[in-house]
Amino acid sequence: MRSRYVAYTLECENYILATWHPSTRPAPQDTADKVKTKWLGLEVKRHEYNLQEPDRAVVEFVARYKIGGRAYRLHEVGRFVREGEQWFYVDGDIR
């Protein structure tokens, strides 16, 4: 989760897409249409890892950011899956 947040702050779309599970990964976007986002911080509130399902995890986080001088926060419970040695973001529920 932290590496994906850093990728967002550095605008590393290739890394973001590479760590997004292929079953839910969006198509790459035209960078000319992107709104400039200033990321302000990440707080991981909890993470769950079940020994019965070692290839699945849940991470609850709050990411703070600004667009056009206005502050926002994204509170999400994200689901991740491990395939081989790689963890992938699958999807999440916004809180």
Rosetta silent file (secondary structure, phi, psi, omega in degrees, C-alpha in Angstrom):
SEQUENCE: MRSRYVAYTLECENYILATWHPSTRPAPQDTADKVKTKWLGLEVKRHEYNLQEPDRAVVEFVARYKIGGRAYRLHEVGRFVREGEQWFYVDGDIR
SCORE:     score description
SCORE:     0.000 S_00000001
   1 L     0.000  -44.972 -178.581    0.000    0.000    0.000 S_00000001
   2 H   -63.437  -39.134 -179.681    2.740    2.437    0.904 S_00000001
   3 H   -66.354  -34.898  177.440    4.604    1.847   -2.342 S_00000001
   4 H   -68.004  -39.496  177.412    1.430    2.523   -4.325 S_00000001
   5 H   -60.458  -46.553  179.158    0.876    5.772   -2.388 S_00000001
   6 H   -60.299  -40.028  178.149    4.442    6.878   -3.190 S_00000001
   7 H   -61.321  -38.453  175.840    3.821    6.013   -6.850 S_00000001
   8 H   -63.954  -43.386 -178.474    0.775    8.293   -6.804 S_00000001
   9 H   -64.827  -32.198 -178.834    2.820   11.134   -5.263 S_00000001
  10 L   -94.460    2.107 -179.509    5.520   10.695   -7.914 S_00000001
  11 L    57.437   43.349  179.130    2.980   10.209  -10.718 S_00000001
  12 L   -93.548   74.950 -175.576    4.422    6.788  -11.615 S_00000001
  13 H   -59.430  -35.075  179.718    1.429    5.481  -13.534 S_00000001
  14 H   -59.914  -41.912  179.344    3.363    2.451  -14.831 S_00000001
  15 H   -69.012  -42.095  179.186    3.978    1.225  -11.263 S_00000001
  16 H   -57.796  -48.198 -179.767    0.398    1.914  -10.210 S_00000001
  17 H   -68.199  -36.288 -179.678   -0.938   -0.120  -13.126 S_00000001
  18 H   -67.561  -25.261 -179.806    1.656   -2.887  -12.671 S_00000001
  19 L  -101.037   10.441  177.241    0.553   -3.374   -9.043 S_00000001
  20 E  -101.425  128.903 -176.349   -3.166   -3.330   -9.908 S_00000001
  21 L   -58.474  135.336 -177.645   -4.654   -6.781  -10.443 S_00000001
  22 L   -56.137  -27.786 -177.985   -5.333   -7.423  -14.159 S_00000001
  23 L   -70.735  -19.373 -178.466   -8.960   -8.399  -13.421 S_00000001
  24 L  -129.039    2.352 -175.695   -9.795   -4.877  -12.180 S_00000001
  25 L   -66.020  130.259  176.170   -7.004   -2.729  -13.673 S_00000001
  26 L   -76.877  164.747  175.676   -8.233    0.381  -15.516 S_00000001
  27 L   -72.185  150.557  175.355   -6.890    1.368  -18.908 S_00000001
  28 L   -58.993  147.089 -178.555   -4.002    3.858  -18.934 S_00000001
  29 L  -106.460  153.731  175.931   -5.202    7.453  -19.089 S_00000001
  30 L   -69.235  120.547 -176.444   -4.053   10.282  -21.276 S_00000001
  31 H   -65.093  -20.646  179.176   -1.771   12.388  -19.063 S_00000001
  32 H   -67.396  -25.701 -177.382   -2.947   15.587  -20.779 S_00000001
  33 H   -92.668   -1.783 -175.374   -6.394   15.122  -19.200 S_00000001
  34 L   -76.864  141.602  175.353   -5.171   14.497  -15.646 S_00000001
  35 L   -85.283  136.390 -179.403   -5.938   16.927  -12.851 S_00000001
  36 L   -70.350  122.240 -179.310   -2.879   17.957  -10.839 S_00000001
  37 E  -116.079  131.972  174.423   -3.083   16.342   -7.398 S_00000001
  38 E  -106.479  113.628 -178.977   -0.833   17.222   -4.468 S_00000001
  39 E   -83.146  134.442 -172.580   -0.642   14.282   -2.065 S_00000001
  40 E  -110.845  -20.447 -179.796   -0.308   15.299    1.590 S_00000001
  41 E   167.237  158.938  178.970   -0.068   12.076    3.576 S_00000001
  42 E  -130.212  131.528  173.562   -1.031    8.476    4.126 S_00000001
  43 E  -123.415  117.575  174.287   -2.273    6.873    7.333 S_00000001
  44 E   -86.882  114.880 -176.020   -2.648    3.094    7.394 S_00000001
  45 E   -83.086  -38.075  177.547   -5.381    2.498    9.969 S_00000001
  46 E  -164.803  159.960  171.514   -5.300   -1.306    9.950 S_00000001
  47 E  -141.284  145.265 -179.038   -4.342   -4.300    7.924 S_00000001
  48 E  -124.200  133.660  179.843   -5.704   -7.826    8.069 S_00000001
  49 E  -139.893  118.489 -174.708   -3.879  -10.940    7.016 S_00000001
  50 E  -102.735  125.087  179.815   -5.501  -14.317    7.629 S_00000001
  51 L   -63.153  -22.052  177.561   -3.285  -17.399    7.945 S_00000001
  52 L   -74.126  -27.174  177.861   -6.141  -19.429    6.442 S_00000001
  53 E  -130.221   72.537 -172.036   -5.944  -17.294    3.291 S_00000001
  54 E   -67.358   -9.810  179.875   -2.299  -16.164    3.173 S_00000001
  55 E  -102.007   16.804  177.756   -2.623  -14.766   -0.348 S_00000001
  56 E  -132.574  143.859  178.339   -5.316  -12.229    0.561 S_00000001
  57 E  -149.343  157.608  176.674   -5.087   -9.073    2.658 S_00000001
  58 E  -126.220  136.103  177.672   -7.162   -6.020    3.557 S_00000001
  59 E  -130.343  123.119  173.462   -5.718   -2.571    4.230 S_00000001
  60 E   -99.001  129.578 -176.308   -7.735    0.335    5.614 S_00000001
  61 E  -145.666  161.511  171.741   -6.138    3.684    4.916 S_00000001
  62 E  -126.639  122.530  176.161   -6.729    7.413    4.708 S_00000001
  63 E  -113.020  130.551  179.635   -4.900    9.379    2.021 S_00000001
  64 E  -106.331  142.463 -178.401   -5.034   13.172    2.122 S_00000001
  65 E  -156.273  166.831  176.543   -4.584   15.330   -0.972 S_00000001
  66 E  -126.612  142.427  171.217   -5.297   18.706   -2.564 S_00000001
  67 E  -131.935  122.774  179.312   -6.691   19.604   -5.952 S_00000001
  68 L    58.537   33.575  178.625   -6.795   23.260   -6.935 S_00000001
  69 L    83.920   -6.043 -179.868   -6.047   24.355   -3.383 S_00000001
  70 E  -100.760  133.287 -177.325   -8.959   22.395   -1.898 S_00000001
  71 E   -87.053  144.381  177.677   -8.208   19.571    0.556 S_00000001
  72 E  -138.608  166.187  171.994   -9.753   16.103    0.338 S_00000001
  73 E  -140.717  140.665  178.120   -9.345   12.763    2.023 S_00000001
  74 E  -111.633  113.198  178.324   -9.816    9.282    0.659 S_00000001
  75 E  -108.324  114.666 -173.012  -10.800    6.735    3.317 S_00000001
  76 E  -136.924  148.070  167.735  -10.765    3.260    1.791 S_00000001
  77 E  -109.226  105.943 -174.922  -10.715   -0.390    2.761 S_00000001
  78 E   -98.632  145.823  177.582   -8.665   -1.954   -0.019 S_00000001
  79 E  -107.560  136.160 -178.653   -8.400   -5.614   -0.949 S_00000001
  80 E  -126.985  152.032  177.151   -5.122   -7.116   -2.100 S_00000001
  81 E  -135.028  143.203  178.305   -4.174  -10.518   -3.484 S_00000001
  82 E  -104.684  130.742  174.075   -0.747  -12.153   -3.782 S_00000001
  83 E  -125.351  115.669 -172.563    0.183  -14.079   -6.877 S_00000001
  84 L    67.367 -124.647  178.778    3.609  -15.661   -6.641 S_00000001
  85 L  -100.682    1.351 -173.180    5.749  -13.115   -4.819 S_00000001
  86 E  -105.193  131.149  172.512    3.772  -10.073   -6.035 S_00000001
  87 E   -92.682  139.547  179.218    0.947   -8.309   -4.179 S_00000001
  88 E  -126.260  140.430  170.147   -1.751   -6.664   -6.305 S_00000001
  89 E   -74.816  131.255  179.169   -4.451   -4.144   -5.441 S_00000001
  90 E  -102.029  -59.418  179.447   -7.823   -5.623   -6.438 S_00000001
  91 E  -169.243 -178.483 -179.467  -10.465   -3.122   -5.331 S_00000001
  92 E  -159.737  165.473  176.013  -11.758   -1.238   -2.328 S_00000001
  93 E  -111.737  126.360  178.803  -14.718    0.247   -0.528 S_00000001
  94 E   -78.854  135.076  178.873  -14.768    3.993    0.058 S_00000001
  95 L  -102.054    0.000    0.000  -15.740    4.989    3.600 S_00000001
